[in-house]
Amino acid sequence: MKVLVTGATGFVGHRLLLLLREKGHEPVVLSRDVDQAWVRLPLHCSVISWNPLAGDPPLKAFEGIEAVVHLAGESVAEGRWTPPRKDKIRRSRIESTRRLVHAMRQASPRPAVFLCASAIGYYGMDPRAEFTETSPSGEGFLAEVCREWEKEAFGAAEAGVRTVVLRIGLVLGDHGGAMARILPPFRAGLGGPLGNGTQWMSWIHRDDLAGLIVHALEHPTVEGGVNAVAPQPVTNAEFTRCLARELRKPAFLPAPASVLRLALGEMSDLLLGSQKVSGQKAVEGGYAFRYPDLESALREVCSHENHLLLTEQWVPRPLDSVFAFFSDARNLEILTPAFLHFKITGVSTESLQKGTVLDYRLSLHGFPVYWQSTITEFEKGRFFTDVQTRGPYAYWRHTHDFFEKEGGTVIRDRAIYRVPFGVPGDVVAHPFVRQDLERIFSYRRKKIIELMGQ
């Protein structure tokens, strides 16, 4: 199945693309920034430019498309809900969906299925209720946004396209989403319940959200509103105890409701509001959760201390010549942007092989850095791995994979890394480190195109 995806570079979209490929589907991506998307996407695929607030996506994007997944939207948790921020959140969801559906209705043939993200905010907040897909929409800003959002999405159903709206709960996953904010204080032993801790939290592991999306695309009986939540909601106090237990850290510092409301304003509803939402429809629809309980979900999330950068690039060159270029250490300087002032100062063997030691000198934001890495794995024509033995990272392991595809070669980079200084370093420095890495790989991508074509 050829699947058109928006929001593919995001926390959920990244995992969805990998699962689509694993299941044999062909993803095509709509993105506002094509150059940035190619660096952030975990696999090589077609990327088409579309600014959701500027107009409909181009009709060429729908050629051969059998399914559309719409995940794009401004984050609701990035700042106080000021009137301009509320407008941005509303427009990013409602206008983008309206324009996407309008373009789908013009396409010939039309996609067979449209899956649009929504949120359990649709139901509002009520500590006494258990919400199912038949529950009415509630009150408040998020409920209003979700109602309008879903109204635009179901415009596709009026045009004969099977439409699924996933009302998504709190998404749990490593290094992104809500857990990017929750984990650091807990890892530092400074976590605790929010408010009185009695509010219900309806959650889903990121792997299960991606799995539920693919399940809905593949099963024609799935349609309408579906709650994308695990079968076992928990209270905030239970969540706090489980997370502390998995991290083996204390969690005794509560965040009083009054303080959260003062600091966050209306956005504090996300943390203090109670939503007990049923995931039974997903189960009855045949989806088998990988992480049906909170303990297994948090154990998987907490097992990831390192960050991952995964990206692919296709070039119209034979595998042997591409591998030869990348396994020649002298070409590293060609592929590195000038702002790093990168120089190779030593290579222990004439050609790369297992055990080769490489020494470099570079500059990071004006500070001189000496880096040494060792080739720990090497298989000619397939892959090699370099591991930092001295340098700026607490941990760095970069695997370069190469394989033939469509008459050319796919170059896959998998960098696993950890910034220094533990939790404080991760909170303060990692956003800047990630930005630098994306700049470096973006430059490298363009340089490869210049040298090898596209």
N, C-alpha and C positions, 0 to 999 in steps of 0.2 A: 504494500500500500504506500502511495506517495502522500506524505503528510506535510502540510504547511503549518509552521509553528511561529507564533509571536512570543516574545519574552524568553527566547531560547537561551540567552546569556545569563539569565537570572538563576537564583538559588534552586528552583524546581526545574526550570527548563534545561539546565545543564545536565541533570540526571535523566530527564526524559529523553533527550537526544540519544544518550548512550543506550537506554533501554529499547528505543525504537530500532536502532541498528542491530542490537542483540536479537530482536524478534524478527529481523529480516525486512523491516520497513525502510523507506527512503525519505529522510527529512529534508525539507526545504525551509529556509528561515527568512522571515521578514524582520528587518532591523533598521533603526534610525541611523546607526553608524556602522557601515559595512566594514571599514578597516578595523575598528575596535572589536566588532563581532567575530571576525576571523581569528583574532588572537584569543578571545574568551571562549569560543566554542570548543568543545572537547573532541570534535571530529570534523573531517573534511566533508563539506556539503555545499549546496548552492545557497548563496545569501543574496537577497534582493532588498534594495533600499525602500524604506517606507517610513515617513513621519506621520504617525496616527493623527496628529492635530492639524495637519496641513491638507489632507484630502484622502480620497480612497486609495487603497493599494492598487498598483498597476494590474490590469487584467492578465498580463503575461504571467504573473505569479501563480495563477490558478490553472495553468496548462498542465493537464494530466493529474491534477490534484484530486484525491479521493476523500481526504479528511482534512479538517482545519482545527487546530488547537490554539486557543487564544488565552495566553497567560500574562500578557503585558499589562502593566498598570503601576502607577506611582505607589511607593510604599506608604502605608498608613502609620508606620512607626518611626519615621525619620525626624520628627520634630513636632512641636506644639501645633494644635489644629487652629491656627489663625485663619481668618476668612480667606486670604489668598491661598493658603495651603489646602484648605477644604476644597476650594474651587479647582485647584490643580489635581487633587485626588479624584474628584468627581469627573472632571473632563477626561482624565487619562483613561478612565474605565468606560464611561458612557459614550463619549464621542468616538473612541477607537472602535468600540463594538459596533456602533451604528454604521460606521464607514466600512468596516470589515464585512458586515452582513450585506450592506448595499452592494459591494463589489461581488460577493458570492452570488447574489441574485442576478447579476449581469453576466456571470460566467456561463459558458456553454461548452460542455455539460457542467452542471453544478456539482460541487462535492456531495458525497453521499451522507456525510456526518459532520456536524459542527459541535465541538466541545468548548465551552466557555467557562473560565474560572469565575466563581463568585465567592462568598464567604458566609460563615455561620452568623456573622453580624446581621444578616437578613432577619433573624428571629428577634433581635433585641436582647435585652438582659432580664432574666427573671430567675431568682434562686429557687423558686418553687416548682418550675416547669421542667419537663423533659421534652425537648423539641424533636419532632419527626418531620419528614418532608411535607406532610399535610398541615403542619402548624402554620398559622398566619404570620405574615411579616410583622415585626415589632415597631418600636418607636426609637428615635434617635438618629444621629447623623449617618452611622454605618448602615442602619436598616434602610434609610431613605436612598442612600447610594446603591445598595444591593438591589432594591426593588427596581430602580430605573435601569440599572445595569442588566438585570435579567430580562426586563421588558424588551430591551434592544436585542438581546441574544435570541429570544424566542421569535423574533422577526424572521429568523432563518427557518423555523418550523412552519411558519405561515407560507413559506415558499417551497415546502415539500422536503426540506433537509432535516434528517433526523437530528434532533438537538438535545444535548446533554449539558446541564449546568451543574458544576460541582461546587457545593457550598463547603468551602475548605476551613478546617479548624486550625489550631496552632500547629505549625509544621516543625517537626524536630529533625535536625540533621547537623552534621559537623560543619563548623566554620562558615556559618551563614544563617540567615533568617533570625528568628527570635533567640536561638541558642547562642548566637554570636554575642548577645548582650547578657544572657543569663549565665553562661558558663564562667566567664572570668572572675566575678566575685565569689562564685562557689568554689572554683579551683584555689582561690586565695583564702578560703575558709571564712569568707565574709558574707555568705548567703543567708537567706532566711525567708520566711513566708511573707507574702504581700498582703497588707491589711490584716484581717483576722484569719485569713487562710481557709475560710469555709467556702469560698466561691468555687464553682465547678469549672474545670478546664477540659475542653474537648480537643483532642490532639490527634495527629497522624504523623508517622515517620515519613520522611521524604521519599524513601524507596517505595513505600506503599502508595503514596500519592502518585508517583510516576507510574507505578503498576496499575493503579485504578484507572488512570487516564488511558493507558494502552488497552486495558480490559474493556473499557467503555467503547473504544474505537472498534475493537474486534468483535463485539457481541451486539448484534442488531436489536436485541430485546431491551437493552439499556437505553432509556431516554427520560427526558424531563429532569426535574431537580433531584440530585443525589447528594446526601451528606457525606463529604470526604473526611470522615473521622474514624478513629479506631473504635472497636466495640466496647472498650472499657474507659469511659471518662473518669477523671479523678478530681479530688479537691486540690486546691493550691497547697494545702498543708501536706497532703499525701505526695504530691509532686516534689515538694521541698525535701521531705524525708527520703524519698527514693533517689533523688539526684545526689544528696549528701552521702547516702550509703554507697552508691556506685563510685563516687570520687573519694570515699573514705576521708571526708572532711566534715568539720562541724558546720551546722547551719542554724545559728541561734540569734541572728540579727534581723529582726523583722523590719519591714519598711512600712511605717504607719500610713494608713489610708489618707490622713490629713496632709502628710508630707508629700505623698505622690500626687494628690490633687493640686497642691500648691505648685509643685514643680512642673507637672505635665498638663494641668488644666483638664479639658474635656477628654484628651487622649488617655487619661488615667483609666477611663472605662475599659480599655483593652486589658488592663491588668487586674482591675477590681471587680469588673462585671462578671456575673455568674451565668454560664451557658452549659447546660447538660444536654448534649445533642446525641441522638441515636444514630449509630452506623449500621443498623439492621438491614436497610434496603441494599446496601453494597454487598453484605454477606448473602442475602437472599438472591441477589443477582449473580452469584457465583464467584465473587472475588474472595480469594483466600489470603488473608493478611499475613505478611511475613513477621510483623511485629504487632500482635494483637494486644499485648499488655505493656504497660509503661516500663517495667523492669527490663525487659528484653530490648526495648527501643532505646532507653537511656544507656544501657550497657554498650550498645553498638555506637551511639553518638560519642560517649566518653572515651572510647578506645582510640580516637583519632587525636593525637597531640600535634601531628605535623600537618602542614598545609600542602595542597596539591595544585600544580599548574599543569594542565593537560591540553595540548593543542596539536592539530594536524595540518599539513599543507601538501597539496598535490603539485607535482611538476612534470612536464612532458619530456622526461629524460629516462633512459634505461637505468635500472637499479644499480648495476655495477658502477656506472660513472658517478651517480649521486653518492653512493657509499664511499667511493674513493675520494670525492671532494670533502666530505664531512670527516673522514678519518685521517685527513691530513691536518695536523695541528696548526700549520701556518695559516690556514684559511679561517681560523677563529678570529683573527684580527680583522679580516675583511667583513665578517658578519656582525661585528660589534660596533655600536654607535660611537661617534667621536667624543661625546661628552664623558665617556668612561675613561678615556685616555688609556686604553687597554694595550698592554704589551706582554708578549710571551718572553719570559726570561730564561726558561730552561725546559728541555724535554729529555727524559732519561734514555729514550730509545729512538732509533732512526725513524721507525714507523710505529703508529699506535698498536698496542697489543695489551693483553692482560698483564698488569703490573707496571705499565708505563706511568711515570710520575711527571706531572706538568706543573711548572711554576709560572705565575702571572703577576703583573703589577697593574693596578688600575686606580682610579680615583672615584670615590662615591661622595657626591656633593662637596667636593673640594678636599676631602680627607683621603690621604694615600692609603691604599689597602694592598697587602700582599696575600696572594691566594695560592694554595697548593692543592692539587687534586690528584687522585690515583685512579687509573682505569681498572676497575674491579671485575668487569665482565667484558668479553670481546668475542663476537662471532662474525667473521668476515661475511659481508653481504647481508647481514640481518640486524645486528644491534651492537651497541657498546654502552657501558655505564661508567660515568665518572663520579667519584665521591670526594667531597671536600675533606682534606686532612688538616688544613690550616686556612682560616679565612674569616669572613664577616658573619657567617651563619652559625647558629648552634648546631645545625645539621643541614646537609645538602647532598642529595642524590639525584642525578640527572641521567635518565635512560633515553638514548636516541634509537628509535626503531625505524626500520625501512622495509617496505613491502610493495610489490607490484600491484598496480590497479589501473584499469582502463588504458593500457598502453603506456603508462608512465609509472611514477613512483610516489608513494605517500611517505612523507617524513613526519614521524610522530615524536613529540617531545613530552616526556613525563618527568616533571621536576617535583620531588618531595623535599620540603624544607621546613625549618623551624628557626624563628628569629631568636636572638639572644635575650637574656635578662628575664626569662620566664614569663609569668602572667603580665607584669607591667610592660615588658617589651612587646608582647603580643598585642596588647590593647593600644599602646601608643604608637609603636613603630610599624606594625604589620601593614596597616592601610597604605603607608608610604612605600614600604618595600614592595607590596603587590603592584602599586602604580608604576614603580620603576621597572619591575619585571615585565609588565605589559608593554611599556615603552620599548624595552630592549627587544622583546620578541616581535613587536610590531615592525621595528626597524629591520630586524633580521628577515622577516617575511618579505618585506619590500625588496630587500637586497637579493634574496633568493629569486624572486620574480625577475629582477633585472638581469641576474646571471643565468638563469635556467628557463625563464619563460613561465607562462601560466596556462 
